[in-house]
Amino acid sequence: MLMTTDFDSLVAARRSIRKYTGEKVPDSHILDMVASAGNAPSPSNSQPVRYLHMVSSELRQGIFKNMETGYRNMLAQATSLEKPRKAINILNHYWRYSRFMFHAPALFAVGVEKQGDSFSGRLNRAGLMEGKALETMGCDISLGLSLQLFMLKAVALGLGTCILTAPLHFLKRENAIPGSENLLIRCFLTAGFPDEYPAAPERKQPMEIYRKV
């Protein structure tokens, strides 16, 4: 993947990368990506997004075993269904495409603070709004914006990234990730020097996602 700083080129070059070289990601690159992510807008400038960089092989192995147990439990549940084959195929597919993250040079758990300082969060705590989904809505938008800046900076540095949410369905124990006690973990994120460069997926044309009203 070529290094580039032109915005349109950055956006066009970004891919979900699942194969990496064995080269270590420099700490300076990690900090540069996190610094870019920190510039994302957030409700009331609450800056609720947190990146937990999992560097310990023991920690990664523990999370893998936790997820594997969850995967086996879900398979057992699927076999008791009236028509189990479809569910089993879905589980196997997402498990197969989740495991690569443990071999990525850099692996992050990304989440938002549970007690966000957004307008929705303040209304909820004041008793004027009900529902956790609404309370965390602003934080989830902040998460997406933060991740986008992180990934675009990665492209500028010649790195590739991939967001994974499926593994969270296999993770069966709360606080399996140290430092996540006060966070709502929303995804995992991998980063590294690409060992593949997939073709660009088909995208909808602007007039398919835009209209004047």
HUBELGI-V851203 format. One record per backbone hydrogen bond with DSSP energy under -1.0 kcal/mol. NH is the residue of the N-H (numbers start at 1). CO is the residue of the C=O. Records with the same first field share a line. If there is no record, write none. Layout:
BEGIN
NH->CO + CO
END
This chain:
BEGIN
10->6
11->7
12->8
13->9
14->10
17->161
21->193
30->26
31->27
32->28
33->29
34->30
35->31
36->32
37->33
38->34
39->36
40->37
45->42
46->43
50->111
52->109
54->107
55->53
60->56
61->57
62->58
63->59
64->60
65->61
66->62
67->63
68->64
69->65
70->66
71->67
72->68
73->69
74->70
75->71
76->72
77->73
78->74
79->75
81->78
88->84
89->85
90->86
91->87
92->88
93->89
94->90
95->91
96->92
97->93
98->95
99->95
101->98
102->99
103->100
106->191
108->189
109->52
110->187
111->50
112->184
113->48
114->182
116->114
122->118
123->119
124->120
125->121
126->122
127->124
128->123
135->131
136->132
140->136
141->137
142->138
143->139
144->140
145->141
146->142
147->143
148->144
149->145
150->146
151->147
152->148
153->149
154->150
155->151
156->152
157->153
158->155
159->154
160->192
162->190
164->188
168->165
169->166
171->167
176->173
180->177
183->180
184->112
186->110
187->110
188->164
189->108
190->162
191->106
192->160
195->19
208->205
209->206
END
